Amino acid sequence: MTDTDHAARGDHQPTAVLLQHIEALRGALAHAVRLLSHSAGREAADHPDHAERLMTTAVHLTDLIARTAPAGPAAPSR
């Protein structure tokens, strides 16, 4: 049964599956951020321009992860 079939029946299963997929993508992006940050640190001394590009990408991905966070209780303020 396709997502369209589920939606036509009023079944909310596709939403749950979609949320699981989004969470998996967010996890993969978080892993990529860690790898980019680590690589930037290693490159900083010898290739500062390359390190800066890596960190810019890591920041962009971090912002993307934050924008796709599921709605829920507000995070505690620091």
PyMOL Python script that loads the backbone (N, CA, C, O; Angstrom):
from pymol import cmd

cmd.read_pdbstr("""\
ATOM      1  N   MET A   1       0.846  -1.168   0.000  1.00  0.00           N
ATOM      2  CA  MET A   1       0.000   0.000   0.000  1.00  0.00           C
ATOM      3  C   MET A   1       0.896   1.237   0.000  1.00  0.00           C
ATOM      4  O   MET A   1       1.861   1.303   0.762  1.00  0.00           O
ATOM      5  N   THR A   2       0.590   2.192  -0.829  1.00  0.00           N
ATOM      6  CA  THR A   2       1.409   3.395  -0.935  1.00  0.00           C
ATOM      7  C   THR A   2       0.992   4.416   0.111  1.00  0.00           C
ATOM      8  O   THR A   2      -0.045   4.266   0.758  1.00  0.00           O
ATOM      9  N   ASP A   3       1.812   5.465   0.276  1.00  0.00           N
ATOM     10  CA  ASP A   3       1.454   6.554   1.186  1.00  0.00           C
ATOM     11  C   ASP A   3       0.142   7.193   0.772  1.00  0.00           C
ATOM     12  O   ASP A   3      -0.655   7.585   1.624  1.00  0.00           O
ATOM     13  N   THR A   4      -0.089   7.301  -0.538  1.00  0.00           N
ATOM     14  CA  THR A   4      -1.341   7.880  -1.037  1.00  0.00           C
ATOM     15  C   THR A   4      -2.522   7.025  -0.611  1.00  0.00           C
ATOM     16  O   THR A   4      -3.554   7.560  -0.207  1.00  0.00           O
ATOM     17  N   ASP A   5      -2.390   5.708  -0.693  1.00  0.00           N
ATOM     18  CA  ASP A   5      -3.457   4.807  -0.254  1.00  0.00           C
ATOM     19  C   ASP A   5      -3.756   5.001   1.229  1.00  0.00           C
ATOM     20  O   ASP A   5      -4.916   5.061   1.636  1.00  0.00           O
ATOM     21  N   HIS A   6      -2.689   5.100   2.038  1.00  0.00           N
ATOM     22  CA  HIS A   6      -2.873   5.311   3.470  1.00  0.00           C
ATOM     23  C   HIS A   6      -3.582   6.634   3.734  1.00  0.00           C
ATOM     24  O   HIS A   6      -4.499   6.705   4.552  1.00  0.00           O
ATOM     25  N   ALA A   7      -3.152   7.674   3.041  1.00  0.00           N
ATOM     26  CA  ALA A   7      -3.746   8.996   3.243  1.00  0.00           C
ATOM     27  C   ALA A   7      -5.219   8.989   2.858  1.00  0.00           C
ATOM     28  O   ALA A   7      -6.038   9.611   3.534  1.00  0.00           O
ATOM     29  N   ALA A   8      -5.561   8.300   1.790  1.00  0.00           N
ATOM     30  CA  ALA A   8      -6.950   8.228   1.345  1.00  0.00           C
ATOM     31  C   ALA A   8      -7.818   7.547   2.399  1.00  0.00           C
ATOM     32  O   ALA A   8      -8.991   7.892   2.547  1.00  0.00           O
ATOM     33  N   ARG A   9      -7.265   6.595   3.127  1.00  0.00           N
ATOM     34  CA  ARG A   9      -8.009   5.891   4.173  1.00  0.00           C
ATOM     35  C   ARG A   9      -8.041   6.669   5.476  1.00  0.00           C
ATOM     36  O   ARG A   9      -8.788   6.326   6.392  1.00  0.00           O
ATOM     37  N   GLY A  10      -7.231   7.718   5.560  1.00  0.00           N
ATOM     38  CA  GLY A  10      -7.139   8.457   6.813  1.00  0.00           C
ATOM     39  C   GLY A  10      -6.193   7.802   7.800  1.00  0.00           C
ATOM     40  O   GLY A  10      -6.224   8.116   8.990  1.00  0.00           O
ATOM     41  N   ASP A  11      -5.361   6.905   7.327  1.00  0.00           N
ATOM     42  CA  ASP A  11      -4.399   6.188   8.160  1.00  0.00           C
ATOM     43  C   ASP A  11      -3.201   7.098   8.404  1.00  0.00           C
ATOM     44  O   ASP A  11      -2.671   7.688   7.462  1.00  0.00           O
ATOM     45  N   HIS A  12      -2.770   7.216   9.650  1.00  0.00           N
ATOM     46  CA  HIS A  12      -1.659   8.104   9.981  1.00  0.00           C
ATOM     47  C   HIS A  12      -0.313   7.401   9.955  1.00  0.00           C
ATOM     48  O   HIS A  12       0.694   8.003  10.327  1.00  0.00           O
ATOM     49  N   GLN A  13      -0.264   6.173   9.536  1.00  0.00           N
ATOM     50  CA  GLN A  13       0.994   5.425   9.466  1.00  0.00           C
ATOM     51  C   GLN A  13       2.048   6.131   8.619  1.00  0.00           C
ATOM     52  O   GLN A  13       3.209   6.172   9.026  1.00  0.00           O
ATOM     53  N   PRO A  14       1.692   6.697   7.445  1.00  0.00           N
ATOM     54  CA  PRO A  14       2.728   7.356   6.643  1.00  0.00           C
ATOM     55  C   PRO A  14       3.411   8.482   7.402  1.00  0.00           C
ATOM     56  O   PRO A  14       4.611   8.706   7.239  1.00  0.00           O
ATOM     57  N   THR A  15       2.649   9.194   8.235  1.00  0.00           N
ATOM     58  CA  THR A  15       3.242  10.281   9.009  1.00  0.00           C
ATOM     59  C   THR A  15       4.285   9.733   9.969  1.00  0.00           C
ATOM     60  O   THR A  15       5.369  10.304  10.091  1.00  0.00           O
ATOM     61  N   ALA A  16       3.983   8.648  10.643  1.00  0.00           N
ATOM     62  CA  ALA A  16       4.935   8.047  11.580  1.00  0.00           C
ATOM     63  C   ALA A  16       6.179   7.565  10.836  1.00  0.00           C
ATOM     64  O   ALA A  16       7.300   7.759  11.306  1.00  0.00           O
ATOM     65  N   VAL A  17       5.982   6.946   9.691  1.00  0.00           N
ATOM     66  CA  VAL A  17       7.114   6.460   8.897  1.00  0.00           C
ATOM     67  C   VAL A  17       7.942   7.635   8.400  1.00  0.00           C
ATOM     68  O   VAL A  17       9.172   7.598   8.442  1.00  0.00           O
ATOM     69  N   LEU A  18       7.268   8.675   7.932  1.00  0.00           N
ATOM     70  CA  LEU A  18       7.974   9.862   7.456  1.00  0.00           C
ATOM     71  C   LEU A  18       8.810  10.474   8.574  1.00  0.00           C
ATOM     72  O   LEU A  18       9.959  10.858   8.354  1.00  0.00           O
ATOM     73  N   LEU A  19       8.242  10.565   9.763  1.00  0.00           N
ATOM     74  CA  LEU A  19       8.988  11.111  10.895  1.00  0.00           C
ATOM     75  C   LEU A  19      10.201  10.251  11.226  1.00  0.00           C
ATOM     76  O   LEU A  19      11.252  10.779  11.590  1.00  0.00           O
ATOM     77  N   GLN A  20      10.071   8.938  11.105  1.00  0.00           N
ATOM     78  CA  GLN A  20      11.216   8.052  11.333  1.00  0.00           C
ATOM     79  C   GLN A  20      12.302   8.303  10.294  1.00  0.00           C
ATOM     80  O   GLN A  20      13.489   8.322  10.620  1.00  0.00           O
ATOM     81  N   HIS A  21      11.897   8.494   9.054  1.00  0.00           N
ATOM     82  CA  HIS A  21      12.874   8.765   7.996  1.00  0.00           C
ATOM     83  C   HIS A  21      13.568  10.109   8.218  1.00  0.00           C
ATOM     84  O   HIS A  21      14.778  10.229   8.028  1.00  0.00           O
ATOM     85  N   ILE A  22      12.805  11.101   8.616  1.00  0.00           N
ATOM     86  CA  ILE A  22      13.391  12.414   8.893  1.00  0.00           C
ATOM     87  C   ILE A  22      14.386  12.311  10.035  1.00  0.00           C
ATOM     88  O   ILE A  22      15.468  12.893   9.973  1.00  0.00           O
ATOM     89  N   GLU A  23      14.027  11.573  11.077  1.00  0.00           N
ATOM     90  CA  GLU A  23      14.938  11.405  12.214  1.00  0.00           C
ATOM     91  C   GLU A  23      16.221  10.686  11.788  1.00  0.00           C
ATOM     92  O   GLU A  23      17.307  11.028  12.257  1.00  0.00           O
ATOM     93  N   ALA A  24      16.100   9.700  10.909  1.00  0.00           N
ATOM     94  CA  ALA A  24      17.292   9.000  10.404  1.00  0.00           C
ATOM     95  C   ALA A  24      18.165   9.952   9.593  1.00  0.00           C
ATOM     96  O   ALA A  24      19.390   9.921   9.711  1.00  0.00           O
ATOM     97  N   LEU A  25      17.547  10.793   8.775  1.00  0.00           N
ATOM     98  CA  LEU A  25      18.313  11.780   8.000  1.00  0.00           C
ATOM     99  C   LEU A  25      18.994  12.787   8.920  1.00  0.00           C
ATOM    100  O   LEU A  25      20.142  13.165   8.689  1.00  0.00           O
ATOM    101  N   ARG A  26      18.293  13.220   9.955  1.00  0.00           N
ATOM    102  CA  ARG A  26      18.891  14.153  10.911  1.00  0.00           C
ATOM    103  C   ARG A  26      20.088  13.516  11.603  1.00  0.00           C
ATOM    104  O   ARG A  26      21.094  14.184  11.846  1.00  0.00           O
ATOM    105  N   GLY A  27      19.987  12.232  11.922  1.00  0.00           N
ATOM    106  CA  GLY A  27      21.110  11.529  12.546  1.00  0.00           C
ATOM    107  C   GLY A  27      22.308  11.446  11.611  1.00  0.00           C
ATOM    108  O   GLY A  27      23.452  11.616  12.033  1.00  0.00           O
ATOM    109  N   ALA A  28      22.035  11.182  10.338  1.00  0.00           N
ATOM    110  CA  ALA A  28      23.125  11.121   9.354  1.00  0.00           C
ATOM    111  C   ALA A  28      23.779  12.487   9.186  1.00  0.00           C
ATOM    112  O   ALA A  28      25.000  12.586   9.068  1.00  0.00           O
ATOM    113  N   LEU A  29      22.964  13.540   9.175  1.00  0.00           N
ATOM    114  CA  LEU A  29      23.529  14.885   9.068  1.00  0.00           C
ATOM    115  C   LEU A  29      24.362  15.236  10.294  1.00  0.00           C
ATOM    116  O   LEU A  29      25.419  15.855  10.169  1.00  0.00           O
ATOM    117  N   ALA A  30      23.897  14.847  11.476  1.00  0.00           N
ATOM    118  CA  ALA A  30      24.663  15.107  12.702  1.00  0.00           C
ATOM    119  C   ALA A  30      26.010  14.388  12.653  1.00  0.00           C
ATOM    120  O   ALA A  30      27.025  14.933  13.087  1.00  0.00           O
ATOM    121  N   HIS A  31      26.015  13.186  12.133  1.00  0.00           N
ATOM    122  CA  HIS A  31      27.272  12.441  11.987  1.00  0.00           C
ATOM    123  C   HIS A  31      28.196  13.166  11.000  1.00  0.00           C
ATOM    124  O   HIS A  31      29.398  13.280  11.240  1.00  0.00           O
ATOM    125  N   ALA A  32      27.636  13.648   9.905  1.00  0.00           N
ATOM    126  CA  ALA A  32      28.433  14.381   8.916  1.00  0.00           C
ATOM    127  C   ALA A  32      29.022  15.648   9.536  1.00  0.00           C
ATOM    128  O   ALA A  32      30.161  16.006   9.237  1.00  0.00           O
ATOM    129  N   VAL A  33      28.268  16.323  10.385  1.00  0.00           N
ATOM    130  CA  VAL A  33      28.772  17.529  11.061  1.00  0.00           C
ATOM    131  C   VAL A  33      29.984  17.175  11.914  1.00  0.00           C
ATOM    132  O   VAL A  33      30.982  17.895  11.908  1.00  0.00           O
ATOM    133  N   ARG A  34      29.898  16.069  12.647  1.00  0.00           N
ATOM    134  CA  ARG A  34      31.043  15.658  13.475  1.00  0.00           C
ATOM    135  C   ARG A  34      32.267  15.375  12.618  1.00  0.00           C
ATOM    136  O   ARG A  34      33.378  15.770  12.971  1.00  0.00           O
ATOM    137  N   LEU A  35      32.070  14.691  11.491  1.00  0.00           N
ATOM    138  CA  LEU A  35      33.197  14.380  10.607  1.00  0.00           C
ATOM    139  C   LEU A  35      33.785  15.646   9.983  1.00  0.00           C
ATOM    140  O   LEU A  35      35.005  15.796   9.903  1.00  0.00           O
ATOM    141  N   LEU A  36      32.917  16.552   9.545  1.00  0.00           N
ATOM    142  CA  LEU A  36      33.389  17.810   8.962  1.00  0.00           C
ATOM    143  C   LEU A  36      34.170  18.628   9.985  1.00  0.00           C
ATOM    144  O   LEU A  36      35.219  19.191   9.669  1.00  0.00           O
ATOM    145  N   SER A  37      33.658  18.692  11.203  1.00  0.00           N
ATOM    146  CA  SER A  37      34.332  19.461  12.256  1.00  0.00           C
ATOM    147  C   SER A  37      35.694  18.862  12.577  1.00  0.00           C
ATOM    148  O   SER A  37      36.677  19.587  12.733  1.00  0.00           O
ATOM    149  N   HIS A  38      35.749  17.554  12.673  1.00  0.00           N
ATOM    150  CA  HIS A  38      37.021  16.874  12.941  1.00  0.00           C
ATOM    151  C   HIS A  38      38.012  17.140  11.804  1.00  0.00           C
ATOM    152  O   HIS A  38      39.176  17.456  12.049  1.00  0.00           O
ATOM    153  N   SER A  39      37.548  17.011  10.581  1.00  0.00           N
ATOM    154  CA  SER A  39      38.421  17.257   9.422  1.00  0.00           C
ATOM    155  C   SER A  39      38.901  18.700   9.385  1.00  0.00           C
ATOM    156  O   SER A  39      40.057  18.970   9.059  1.00  0.00           O
ATOM    157  N   ALA A  40      38.013  19.623   9.721  1.00  0.00           N
ATOM    158  CA  ALA A  40      38.407  21.037   9.736  1.00  0.00           C
ATOM    159  C   ALA A  40      39.509  21.278  10.756  1.00  0.00           C
ATOM    160  O   ALA A  40      40.455  22.019  10.491  1.00  0.00           O
ATOM    161  N   GLY A  41      39.387  20.655  11.918  1.00  0.00           N
ATOM    162  CA  GLY A  41      40.419  20.796  12.937  1.00  0.00           C
ATOM    163  C   GLY A  41      41.774  20.268  12.470  1.00  0.00           C
ATOM    164  O   GLY A  41      42.818  20.851  12.763  1.00  0.00           O
ATOM    165  N   ARG A  42      41.737  19.164  11.745  1.00  0.00           N
ATOM    166  CA  ARG A  42      42.984  18.586  11.228  1.00  0.00           C
ATOM    167  C   ARG A  42      43.594  19.439  10.124  1.00  0.00           C
ATOM    168  O   ARG A  42      44.815  19.487   9.977  1.00  0.00           O
ATOM    169  N   GLU A  43      42.756  20.106   9.355  1.00  0.00           N
ATOM    170  CA  GLU A  43      43.223  20.905   8.222  1.00  0.00           C
ATOM    171  C   GLU A  43      43.617  22.332   8.611  1.00  0.00           C
ATOM    172  O   GLU A  43      44.295  23.012   7.841  1.00  0.00           O
ATOM    173  N   ALA A  44      43.206  22.790   9.782  1.00  0.00           N
ATOM    174  CA  ALA A  44      43.328  24.195  10.160  1.00  0.00           C
ATOM    175  C   ALA A  44      44.749  24.749  10.024  1.00  0.00           C
ATOM    176  O   ALA A  44      44.930  25.844   9.491  1.00  0.00           O
ATOM    177  N   ALA A  45      45.737  24.026  10.489  1.00  0.00           N
ATOM    178  CA  ALA A  45      47.104  24.556  10.481  1.00  0.00           C
ATOM    179  C   ALA A  45      47.680  24.661   9.070  1.00  0.00           C
ATOM    180  O   ALA A  45      48.285  25.674   8.721  1.00  0.00           O
ATOM    181  N   ASP A  46      47.497  23.629   8.267  1.00  0.00           N
ATOM    182  CA  ASP A  46      48.121  23.593   6.944  1.00  0.00           C
ATOM    183  C   ASP A  46      47.257  24.178   5.832  1.00  0.00           C
ATOM    184  O   ASP A  46      47.781  24.688   4.842  1.00  0.00           O
ATOM    185  N   HIS A  47      45.949  24.109   5.988  1.00  0.00           N
ATOM    186  CA  HIS A  47      45.030  24.555   4.930  1.00  0.00           C
ATOM    187  C   HIS A  47      43.853  25.316   5.548  1.00  0.00           C
ATOM    188  O   HIS A  47      42.728  24.817   5.559  1.00  0.00           O
ATOM    189  N   PRO A  48      44.109  26.516   6.060  1.00  0.00           N
ATOM    190  CA  PRO A  48      43.051  27.244   6.764  1.00  0.00           C
ATOM    191  C   PRO A  48      41.828  27.565   5.882  1.00  0.00           C
ATOM    192  O   PRO A  48      40.701  27.582   6.375  1.00  0.00           O
ATOM    193  N   ASP A  49      42.047  27.816   4.592  1.00  0.00           N
ATOM    194  CA  ASP A  49      40.904  28.105   3.715  1.00  0.00           C
ATOM    195  C   ASP A  49      40.006  26.881   3.574  1.00  0.00           C
ATOM    196  O   ASP A  49      38.781  26.994   3.592  1.00  0.00           O
ATOM    197  N   HIS A  50      40.616  25.731   3.434  1.00  0.00           N
ATOM    198  CA  HIS A  50      39.852  24.494   3.330  1.00  0.00           C
ATOM    199  C   HIS A  50      39.118  24.212   4.640  1.00  0.00           C
ATOM    200  O   HIS A  50      37.955  23.807   4.629  1.00  0.00           O
ATOM    201  N   ALA A  51      39.794  24.426   5.764  1.00  0.00           N
ATOM    202  CA  ALA A  51      39.174  24.217   7.079  1.00  0.00           C
ATOM    203  C   ALA A  51      37.971  25.139   7.248  1.00  0.00           C
ATOM    204  O   ALA A  51      36.944  24.735   7.793  1.00  0.00           O
ATOM    205  N   GLU A  52      38.101  26.369   6.782  1.00  0.00           N
ATOM    206  CA  GLU A  52      36.986  27.317   6.895  1.00  0.00           C
ATOM    207  C   GLU A  52      35.783  26.855   6.074  1.00  0.00           C
ATOM    208  O   GLU A  52      34.642  26.968   6.523  1.00  0.00           O
ATOM    209  N   ARG A  53      36.035  26.337   4.880  1.00  0.00           N
ATOM    210  CA  ARG A  53      34.929  25.823   4.048  1.00  0.00           C
ATOM    211  C   ARG A  53      34.262  24.620   4.716  1.00  0.00           C
ATOM    212  O   ARG A  53      33.038  24.490   4.692  1.00  0.00           O
ATOM    213  N   LEU A  54      35.067  23.745   5.310  1.00  0.00           N
ATOM    214  CA  LEU A  54      34.500  22.598   6.018  1.00  0.00           C
ATOM    215  C   LEU A  54      33.616  23.046   7.183  1.00  0.00           C
ATOM    216  O   LEU A  54      32.525  22.514   7.382  1.00  0.00           O
ATOM    217  N   MET A  55      34.093  24.023   7.946  1.00  0.00           N
ATOM    218  CA  MET A  55      33.315  24.495   9.085  1.00  0.00           C
ATOM    219  C   MET A  55      32.061  25.244   8.641  1.00  0.00           C
ATOM    220  O   MET A  55      31.022  25.153   9.295  1.00  0.00           O
ATOM    221  N   THR A  56      32.149  25.976   7.547  1.00  0.00           N
ATOM    222  CA  THR A  56      30.967  26.656   7.022  1.00  0.00           C
ATOM    223  C   THR A  56      29.900  25.632   6.654  1.00  0.00           C
ATOM    224  O   THR A  56      28.716  25.834   6.923  1.00  0.00           O
ATOM    225  N   THR A  57      30.321  24.549   6.046  1.00  0.00           N
ATOM    226  CA  THR A  57      29.380  23.475   5.701  1.00  0.00           C
ATOM    227  C   THR A  57      28.804  22.841   6.958  1.00  0.00           C
ATOM    228  O   THR A  57      27.609  22.554   7.016  1.00  0.00           O
ATOM    229  N   ALA A  58      29.643  22.622   7.964  1.00  0.00           N
ATOM    230  CA  ALA A  58      29.168  22.040   9.225  1.00  0.00           C
ATOM    231  C   ALA A  58      28.126  22.939   9.885  1.00  0.00           C
ATOM    232  O   ALA A  58      27.120  22.453  10.402  1.00  0.00           O
ATOM    233  N   VAL A  59      28.367  24.236   9.867  1.00  0.00           N
ATOM    234  CA  VAL A  59      27.411  25.189  10.455  1.00  0.00           C
ATOM    235  C   VAL A  59      26.102  25.178   9.670  1.00  0.00           C
ATOM    236  O   VAL A  59      25.022  25.199  10.261  1.00  0.00           O
ATOM    237  N   HIS A  60      26.195  25.146   8.347  1.00  0.00           N
ATOM    238  CA  HIS A  60      24.992  25.092   7.507  1.00  0.00           C
ATOM    239  C   HIS A  60      24.166  23.846   7.833  1.00  0.00           C
ATOM    240  O   HIS A  60      22.946  23.927   7.970  1.00  0.00           O
ATOM    241  N   LEU A  61      24.827  22.706   7.955  1.00  0.00           N
ATOM    242  CA  LEU A  61      24.118  21.458   8.275  1.00  0.00           C
ATOM    243  C   LEU A  61      23.522  21.502   9.680  1.00  0.00           C
ATOM    244  O   LEU A  61      22.423  20.995   9.904  1.00  0.00           O
ATOM    245  N   THR A  62      24.236  22.101  10.618  1.00  0.00           N
ATOM    246  CA  THR A  62      23.718  22.237  11.979  1.00  0.00           C
ATOM    247  C   THR A  62      22.447  23.086  11.977  1.00  0.00           C
ATOM    248  O   THR A  62      21.481  22.755  12.665  1.00  0.00           O
ATOM    249  N   ASP A  63      22.442  24.171  11.213  1.00  0.00           N
ATOM    250  CA  ASP A  63      21.247  25.005  11.088  1.00  0.00           C
ATOM    251  C   ASP A  63      20.096  24.211  10.468  1.00  0.00           C
ATOM    252  O   ASP A  63      18.950  24.325  10.903  1.00  0.00           O
ATOM    253  N   LEU A  64      20.406  23.414   9.458  1.00  0.00           N
ATOM    254  CA  LEU A  64      19.388  22.583   8.816  1.00  0.00           C
ATOM    255  C   LEU A  64      18.787  21.587   9.807  1.00  0.00           C
ATOM    256  O   LEU A  64      17.573  21.390   9.836  1.00  0.00           O
ATOM    257  N   ILE A  65      19.630  20.971  10.605  1.00  0.00           N
ATOM    258  CA  ILE A  65      19.153  20.029  11.620  1.00  0.00           C
ATOM    259  C   ILE A  65      18.220  20.751  12.595  1.00  0.00           C
ATOM    260  O   ILE A  65      17.164  20.226  12.947  1.00  0.00           O
ATOM    261  N   ALA A  66      18.602  21.933  13.024  1.00  0.00           N
ATOM    262  CA  ALA A  66      17.775  22.690  13.971  1.00  0.00           C
ATOM    263  C   ALA A  66      16.416  23.045  13.368  1.00  0.00           C
ATOM    264  O   ALA A  66      15.400  23.009  14.062  1.00  0.00           O
ATOM    265  N   ARG A  67      16.395  23.387  12.085  1.00  0.00           N
ATOM    266  CA  ARG A  67      15.136  23.759  11.429  1.00  0.00           C
ATOM    267  C   ARG A  67      14.213  22.559  11.246  1.00  0.00           C
ATOM    268  O   ARG A  67      13.000  22.732  11.134  1.00  0.00           O
ATOM    269  N   THR A  68      14.754  21.367  11.214  1.00  0.00           N
ATOM    270  CA  THR A  68      13.919  20.183  11.001  1.00  0.00           C
ATOM    271  C   THR A  68      13.618  19.447  12.300  1.00  0.00           C
ATOM    272  O   THR A  68      13.088  18.337  12.275  1.00  0.00           O
ATOM    273  N   ALA A  69      13.952  20.055  13.431  1.00  0.00           N
ATOM    274  CA  ALA A  69      13.672  19.419  14.714  1.00  0.00           C
ATOM    275  C   ALA A  69      12.165  19.273  14.890  1.00  0.00           C
ATOM    276  O   ALA A  69      11.400  20.183  14.569  1.00  0.00           O
ATOM    277  N   PRO A  70      11.752  18.131  15.398  1.00  0.00           N
ATOM    278  CA  PRO A  70      10.309  17.942  15.613  1.00  0.00           C
ATOM    279  C   PRO A  70       9.786  18.928  16.646  1.00  0.00           C
ATOM    280  O   PRO A  70      10.493  19.302  17.582  1.00  0.00           O
ATOM    281  N   ALA A  71       8.555  19.339  16.467  1.00  0.00           N
ATOM    282  CA  ALA A  71       7.923  20.230  17.428  1.00  0.00           C
ATOM    283  C   ALA A  71       7.766  19.489  18.752  1.00  0.00           C
ATOM    284  O   ALA A  71       7.446  18.300  18.770  1.00  0.00           O
ATOM    285  N   GLY A  72       7.981  20.164  19.813  1.00  0.00           N
ATOM    286  CA  GLY A  72       7.852  19.527  21.123  1.00  0.00           C
ATOM    287  C   GLY A  72       8.071  20.567  22.193  1.00  0.00           C
ATOM    288  O   GLY A  72       8.045  21.766  21.914  1.00  0.00           O
ATOM    289  N   PRO A  73       8.285  20.126  23.402  1.00  0.00           N
ATOM    290  CA  PRO A  73       8.530  21.083  24.472  1.00  0.00           C
ATOM    291  C   PRO A  73       9.787  21.898  24.191  1.00  0.00           C
ATOM    292  O   PRO A  73      10.755  21.396  23.620  1.00  0.00           O
ATOM    293  N   ALA A  74       9.756  23.118  24.586  1.00  0.00           N
ATOM    294  CA  ALA A  74      10.913  23.994  24.377  1.00  0.00           C
ATOM    295  C   ALA A  74      12.108  23.473  25.152  1.00  0.00           C
ATOM    296  O   ALA A  74      11.981  22.947  26.258  1.00  0.00           O
ATOM    297  N   ALA A  75      13.262  23.634  24.545  1.00  0.00           N
ATOM    298  CA  ALA A  75      14.490  23.211  25.201  1.00  0.00           C
ATOM    299  C   ALA A  75      14.751  24.142  26.371  1.00  0.00           C
ATOM    300  O   ALA A  75      14.424  25.326  26.301  1.00  0.00           O
ATOM    301  N   PRO A  76      15.339  23.621  27.454  1.00  0.00           N
ATOM    302  CA  PRO A  76      15.633  24.491  28.595  1.00  0.00           C
ATOM    303  C   PRO A  76      16.636  25.557  28.199  1.00  0.00           C
ATOM    304  O   PRO A  76      17.587  25.287  27.466  1.00  0.00           O
ATOM    305  N   SER A  77      16.419  26.764  28.687  1.00  0.00           N
ATOM    306  CA  SER A  77      17.354  27.856  28.370  1.00  0.00           C
ATOM    307  C   SER A  77      18.565  27.754  29.274  1.00  0.00           C
ATOM    308  O   SER A  77      18.503  27.205  30.374  1.00  0.00           O
ATOM    309  N   ARG A  78      19.652  28.288  28.790  1.00  0.00           N
ATOM    310  CA  ARG A  78      20.908  28.227  29.562  1.00  0.00           C
ATOM    311  C   ARG A  78      21.153  29.522  30.259  1.00  0.00           C
ATOM    312  O   ARG A  78      22.157  29.667  30.957  1.00  0.00           O
TER     313      ARG A  78
END
""", "prot")
cmd.dss("prot")
cmd.show_as("cartoon", "prot")
cmd.util.cbc("prot")
cmd.orient("prot")
